[in-house]
């Protein structure tokens, strides 16, 4: 062997030894003080970094900013209890995507590439264009599973499961079963379902149309026809179609799969047209709405779908939620909103899985923990993964706004889901 070859071989052996030693130095045994540090994005010896994406603002004035407060409240309690296996949660707050697809993707990129977060919790918006990027970068992401991106991907989780499943999944029956109870049964009853002209709206029509039919309703009208970009100034054409959808007969119930500004416009127009049937939507459980005369009048009598325990109920879980929100608000009593709870429960599912992953918090260990995760008695019922990435957790309630106050119309309960085809 020539001198040059011997030198190169010795250098290669030395480099391999150094690399092995460095690797051994970085690899920490599970449970050791340095476990996870330096190996996983967003994880150090003492902290785990988490961010959020929330529609704080929107072109139509709709805001989900309370989602951020809900997440902060849960993380504050987790840190007060010792963090995640001794690591404090460094919640850097939520990026505002303005309900804009481009901004949603930009927010996801910023959180991963600049802020280097371990997880995104909460993600709360009507758009989730950053989903593919977060999945590709293996970022555990938690939010309200009302978009298809929460159903199927490996790293994305709905805090109450998958609500817009792919064929082969299941549909949550809380809404149709709840309305059936209010109406005294579904047989012989008709329902009209209306949504925005968007991908999410069209998917919502498809799922709820199947769900209401499975519960025994006749679906007399189901269209995603309302413009998504701006609230219509004239609802007369929509009202005419809805009230005449069943051979000229008004339906027994009108279900809106839209946000508050659209619901106010549609319900006001229906009432002015003389409609006296049941009105329902999944978004207008917000005491802040009661301070506005137009909103209070438009939503009076409306049944709102909840997929968590109503604030009006009393349970240890609800009492703890309220106490956590008060603590995060500096000791102030603030009006509770469903957005607070979506942020809180998104954070809660992340914290619960991360705790199970143990001190050695890596992406692999986190995902392994998620694959066998389950718990019971939460504000959204019993939870289990990976079931929740295909099916909803199947629980919910209906509340009704009456005389300026919300009241529980159908108590929180779990229903057997139906197959989605």
N, C-alpha and C positions, 0 to 999 in steps of 0.2 A: 504494500500500500504506500503510495507516494506521500511525502510530507504534507502537501496541499490537501490531499483527501483526508489525511488523519486530522488536520486542523479543522476542516469543515465538519467532519463527523463529531469531533469533540465539541465544537460550537453548537451543533444541532442538539447534542445530548444535554449540554448545559442549558440551552434555551428551553428544552422540554422539561428539565428539572425545575427551572424557575417558574414556568407556566403551571406545572403541577402544584408547586408550593403556593403560588398565588391563588390558584383555584381552591386549594385546601384551606387557605386562610379566609377566603370569602365564604366558603360553604360552612354554614353553622348548623350544628345539630338542632333538631326540633326542640324548642323549649329553652334554648340557650339565650343569653341576653342579646346577642347580635343576630338572632334568627330572622331571616327575611331582609335585613338591612343590606343595601348595596346590590341586591339581586333583583329586586322587584320595584318597578316604577311607583313612586309615591309612598314607599315604606321605608322608614328609618328605624333605629333602635327604639326611639321614643314616640313616634307618631305615624299616623297614616293619613294621607292627604286625600280629601274628597271635594268635588265641586258639583255644581248643578247647572241645569239649563231650564229656564222658566220664562214664559211669556209675561214679563213684567208690564209690557205695553203692547198695544196693537193698533192698527189703523182705525178700527172701529171703536176704540176706547175700552175694550174688554181687557181685564187684567187678572193675572193669576199670581200676583206678587206675594200673597199670603202663603203660597206654597213654600217659599224660602223660609219664612218664619217657622212654619211647621217643622221643616227639616232641622233648623237650628235648635228648636226646642228638644227634639229627640237626641241630637248629638250632645247638647249640654248635659242632659241627664246621664247619657252614657259615659261622658267624661267624669261627671261627679261620682259615678259608680266605679271608676278605675279604668275607663277606656275599654279598648278591645285588647284583652289579654295584656294589659299594662301599657298599651300604646294609646296616647291621646289622639282623638279625632281632630285633625286640622281641617275644619270645614271652611273653605275659602269663599263660600257664597255662590250664588247662581248668576250665570250669564243671561242677559236678556236677549231673546231671539226675535222679539217683536212679532211673533207668529209668521215669520218670513223664512222660507226654506233655505235661502242663501245664508241668512244669519244663523240658522240652526246648525248648519254644517260648519260655518266659521267658528261658532261657539264650541262645538265638539273638538275641532282641530286645536283651538287655543288651549282648552283644558288639558289635552293630551300632550301636545308638542311644546307648549310654553310652560304651563303650570305643572305638568307632569303628575296628574292625579292618578291614584290607584283606581278610583271608582267615580261614577257620575250618579248621584242620588240626592235630589230628584231630577228627573227629566219630565217636564210638564208643559206640553204645547200641543196644538192641533196639527203641527207638522213635525216630522222626525227625519229630515233628510240626512242627518248625521248618523243615522243608525248603522248603515253599512260600514262607515269609517270606524265607529266605536267597536263594532263586531270584529272588524279586520285587525284592529289594534288590541283586541282582547281586553276591553275595558268593561268590567262589571257595571251594568247600568240599570237603574231602578226607577219606575214611574207608574203612572196609571195606564193599565194595559188596554187602552181604548183605540190603539193603532195597530195595524197588522205587524209592525216591526217588533212588537212585544210577544209575538206568537211564532216560535220556531227557532230564532237565533240562539246560539249557545250561551252568550254572555249578557243577554238582555232579559230583564225580569219585570213582570207586572206585579205591583204590591198586592193585588187581589186576583192575580192570575191573568190568563189570556182571555180578553173579552171580544176579540174579533178573529176567530180561529180560521185556520185553513180547513178545507174538506178533510174529514176524518177526526176533527176536533169536536168540541161540544159548545153549546150556547147556554149562557146563564139565563135562567127562567124567572128571575126575581121580578122583572118588570111586568111581563104578561100575567104571571100568577098573582101578583099584587093587585093589578087592575081588575082581574077577574074577581078577586075577593070584594073589592069596592063595589063592583057592578052586580054582585050576587051570582056570579058564574059567567063563563065565557060562551056557552052554547047559545046560538041565536044572536050574539052580539057582534057588531062590526067595529072595525078600527081603521083609522087613516093614519099613515106614517109619512112624515115629511122631513126632508133633510136638505142640506146644502148641496149644490152641484159641485162636488169635489170627490176625490178618490175616497176620502174617509166617509163622506156622506153616502156615496153609492154603496160602499161596503156595509155601512150601518143599515141601509135599507134592506140589503140582502139578508143580513143576519136577523134583524128584528122581524122581518116579514116571515121568516121560517119559525122564529120563536113564538110569535103570536098565533100563527096557524097551528103550531104544535099544541098550544094551550087550549085550542078549541075556538078561537076567534075566526071570523071571516074578515080577511084583509081586503077592504073595499077600495083602498087607495094607498099607493106606496110609490113615492117619487122623490128623487134627489134633484129638485128643480130650482131651488132658491139660490141666487148668485152667492158665491162664497166671499167675493172681494168686498162687497158693500151691502148694507142693509137696504132692502127695497123701500122706497118712499110710498109706494102704492101696492097694497096687499090684495086688492079686490079680485084680481085674476086667480090668485092662489086660493082664496076663500071660496070662490065660485066652484073651482075644481074639487076642492075637498068636500064641500057640502053636497055636491052632486055626484060624488064618486060611486055611490051605491044605487045606481039607477034613479038618480034624482033625490035619494033619501040621505039625510045627514047621518054620519056614523055615530055610534054610541060613544066613541072615544077618539080624540085626536092626540097623537103622540108626536112630539117634535124632537128630532135628534139634532138640535142646534144649540147655539150659545145664547146668552141672555138678551143681547140687543135684538136678535131675530125673534126670539120667543115673545118679547114684549110687543113687537110689531104685529106678529101673527095672532097672538091671543087677543090683543086689543081689537083687531079687525074682526075676528070671529065673534067676539062678544057683541060688537056693534051690529053685526049681521044677524043677531038673534040666536046664536048657537047656545044651547043649554046643556050640551053633553059634557063628558069628562075631558079635561085638558091635563096633559102630563108632559114632563121633560126631565132630563137627567142632570141639569146644571144649576137650577135656580134655588139652591139651598144656601142662602147667604143673608144673614141679618142686615148687612149693609144695604141691601136692596130696599129694606123697609123704611129707610129714611127718605126715599124718593117717592113722591106721590104717584107719578105716572107708573113707576115700576110696581108699587104696592097694589095699585088698582088693576093693572094688567095681569098680575100674577095671583090675585086673590082667588082662592078656590082651586088653584093648580096643584096637582099631585106631583111631587118630585121624587124621582128614583134615587135612592142612596145604596151604595154597595159597602156600607159600613154602619155601625150602630149610630142611631140618631143622637144628637147632642142632648135631646130631651130625656133620654133614658139614664138610668142610674146603674152603674156597675163599677167594679174596681178599676177596670181598664179605662173607662170613660173618665172617672175621677182623676186618674193619673195623667191622662192626656190634658185635661183642663189645667191641672196644677203645673204641668210642664210648659204649657203655653203661657201661663201667667208668669212663670219664672223667666222665660225667654223674653217677655215683654217688660221686664224690669219691675215686676210686681203689680203691673196694671191689669185691670180687668178689661180685656179687649173683646169685641164681638167675634165669635167663632165662625169659621167658614169651612166649606168642604175643601177649599184649596189648602188650608192649613193642615187638614187631616191627610190629604194626598201626599203632601210633603213629609209629614210626620211618619206615615206608614211606609213610604218609600225608604226613608232613612231607617226605620225600624227593621224592615226585612234585610237590608244590607248589614246592619249591626248584628242581627241575630245569626246570619250565615257566617259572618266574619268571626264572631265569637266561637262558633263551632269549629272553624278552621284551625283554631289553636294559635299558639305563640308563633309558630313558623308560618307567618302570613305571606304566602306566595300565591300567584295566580292559580297554579296547579292545585294547591291545597284548598284554596277558596272554592274552586270549581268542584273539587271532590266533596267538600262539605255540602255544597248546594245539591249535589246529585242524590244525597240521602237525607235532605233536610225536611223536617216536619215539626209543627207545633200546634197547639190548640188554644181556643178561648181568646183569640185576639179581637181587635175591633173590626176585623173583616172575616172573622170566623176561623175555621181550621185551615192551616196552610201546609202545602207540601210541594217540594220540587224534586224532579223536573216536571211534575204534573202541571204546575202553574204556567209552564211555557207552552202548553198545548190546550189546557182547559182553564176555565175560571174556577174560583173557589166556591162559586155558587150561592153566595149569601147576599142579603140586602134587606131593604125596608122601603116603605113609602111614607113621606111626610106631606102634609097639606098646609098651605098657607091660608089661614082663616082669621079675619078681623085683625090683621096686622101681626099675627103670631103663627109660628109653625107648631103643628101638633102631629103626633105620630098617628098615621092613618092605618098602616099595616106594620106591625112590629117586626123587628129584625129577625130573620129566619133564613135557613138554608133550604134550597130547592134542588131537586135532581135535575141536572142539565140534560139537554136533548142533543142528539147528533147533528152536526152541521154538514150539509151536503152541497 
